[in-house]
């Protein structure tokens, strides 16, 4: 399920990645706290905030918690004749979480709008979805058809998925949960803990809203299309 995949063309905008992604809603620290900020009280975090201590691997715009029970894979795809990191997949047992950070406007949160786009896209593909109140606020739980996959009766195969999103200061973090954690809350507890411990490093340079923030392999390794596993703690120099 989590094998190596090749992609001919990478997408760099949140609304170009299927299933649809979300865009941002940031809140500069000096501005009044917005209603949706209550969902980020326990993370994910902005690098400017007082962040709980944890061992994390530095992947550019994301610092991801690591541990002996966690496997981290960097998703690499081909774009404009170059290989680019387009996401991070975190695996715990039979549950996988893909995370992607996107640039966001200064004053507007778009998770509500993007959820509507996700629901519409899932319906268009023949899937089903519902909105629930989850650990990080409103989320989408869906049954999504697997492209090109059918059973022995010729029926299309589908997989359960959860779409979660968190708006931060000038960034938006999207997560997609697959596997057991998409159907059993207890199986997603550890993955949700990792998601909450992520630190987003937005940077001060201008990035168009909904564009993917820069990700990189640890230690500036050269990326190749597919899934690149990040060594677990103790197998290489400690990550920062």
N, C-alpha and C positions, 0 to 999 in steps of 0.2 A: 504493500500500500504506500510505503514511503520510499520507494526506489528512485533511482536516478531518472530524471526527466529532461528531455531536450526541447528547447523552444527556438524557433527560427527568428522570432521577432518579439522584443520585449515591449511592454507598455510602460509609459512613464507618467501617465495621468491617472488619478484615482478613478475617474469615470470611464477610463478605457479598459480597466482590468475587470474581467468577468470571473465570478459574479461581481456586480457593481461595487464600488467602494464608496467611501465617504469623504467628505471634505470637512474642513476644519471649523473650529470655532475657538478662538483663542481669547484669553483674558489676561492682558498685561497685569502684573501684580499690583500696580498702583490703581487700577480701576476697581469699581465696586464688584463684589463677588456676584457672579451670575447664578441663576437658578440651577443650571446643570452642573455647576462646580461641586455640588454636594456628592455627585457620583464619583468624584476623583479624590475624596477626602483620604482614602487609603491607597492612592495610586491608581494608575501609573503617574509618574512624577516628571516634572520639568527640572532640568539640570540646575536651575536657579533656586530651587526649593531645598528645604532641609530634608534630605533623603535618608531613609533607614539604611543602615549598613548592611551590605550583602556582597558576596563575591559575584562580580559581573564581568562579562566579556564585552569589550569595546568593538562595536560594529559600525562606527561612524555616528550616524544620527540616533542610534539606539545603543543603550547599554543593557544587556540582557542578563538576568540572574542565571547562574549555573549551579549544578550540583551533581552528585554521583547518580541520581535517578533521572537526570534530564539529558536528552540529546538535542543539540542545536545544529540545525542545517541551514546553510546560507543558499538561497535560491538565486541562481545565475541564469541570465538569458541573453541572447544576442540582439544587439541594437546598434544600427548604423555602423556595422562592421567591427563592433567592439562588444566584449562581454561585460555585462553590467549586473550588479547585485540588485534584485528587485523585491526581495522580501526575506523573511527569516521564518523558518519552521521549527517549532519547539515540540519535542515528543516526550511524553511520559506514559509508559506502558502502551496501551492501545488507544491513546488519545493524542491527537496532533493539533497544534495551534499555529496558524500562519499569521504573522503580524507584518504590517506595512505602515510606515509613518508618512504623512502628507503635510504639505504646507497649508496654512489656513490664513484667512483674512484676520485683521486685528480685532474686529468687534462682533463678528457674526458666527454663530454656531450653525452648522449645516447637517448635523446627524439626523435631525428629523426629516429634512428634505431627502437625504441620501437613503434613508430607510425606505421611503416611498419608491425610490428608483429601484432598490433591491427587490422589493416585493413585486413591482411591475415586471422586472426582468425574469424573476423566478416563474411568475405566472405565464409569461411568454414562452418559456422553455417547457411548459407543461408540468411544472412542479407546484407544490403547495407551501404556504407559509403562514405563520401567525406571529403576532407581536406579544412578548412577555416582558414583565419587569424582572430583570436579572440582577446579578451582583453589581454590575456597572451601569445600571439604569435600563432604559428600554433596549431590547435586543430582538432579533428575528430568529425564530426556530423554523427550519424548513426541511422539506424533502425535495431534493434536487435531482433531476435525471442525470445519469452519467452518459456523456456523449459517446455514441457508437457502441454502447454496451447493452446486450440483451441476454435473457435467460434462454433455457432450452425450448421454451414455448414461443420465443420471439418477442417477449414482452420487454420493454425498456427497463433497465436497472436504474435504481435511484439510491441516493445516500442521504442520511440525515446530516444537517449542518446547522451551526449556530453562528450568527453574525453579531459581533459586539463592536461597539464604537465608543471612543472617549475623546472629547474635545479638550484641548489644552491651550496654553498661551501661544498663539500663532501656529499651532500644529493640530493635527488630528491623527489618532492612532486607531487603526482598524484591525480587528482580529476575526479569524474564521476558524471555528472549532469543528473537527471531524473525528469520527471514530466513536468509541464508547462515551466519551465526554459530551457528545452531541445529544445523547439520549438519556444518560444517567448522571444526575448532578454530582453524586459522590465520586464518580470517575473523573470529573472535571475539576475537583477541588484543588489539586496540586497545580494544574495548568493555570487556573484562575489566579492562584497565588503568584506564579511566575509573571503573568500578565500585569498584575498589580505592582510588581517590583521593578518593572521596566522604567528606565530613565530616558527621556527624549531630549536630545541635544539639537535644538532647532537651528542655532546659529543666528547671526545678525544680518547675513547677506539676503538680498531680495530673492524670493522664489515665488512664482505664480501660484495662487491658491489651487489646490488639488493636485499639484505636481508632487511626485515622489521625492522625499528628502533623500539625500545621498547616504547610501549604505556601502560598507566595504568589508572585505574579509579581514580577520585579525592578522596583525603583523604584515599587512600589505601584501598578502599572498596574491598570486596571479589567478584570477577567476577563470573557470571553464564552464561552458553551458551545462546545466543540470543542478544537482544537489551536492553541496560541498559540506561535509561534516566538520564541525568545530570540535577539536580535541577536548575531552573532559578534563576537569581540574586534576592537576598532578601529572598530566601526560606531556606538558610543555611548559614554557615560561608562564608564570601567573598572569592572567589578563588583568587589565586595569578597570 
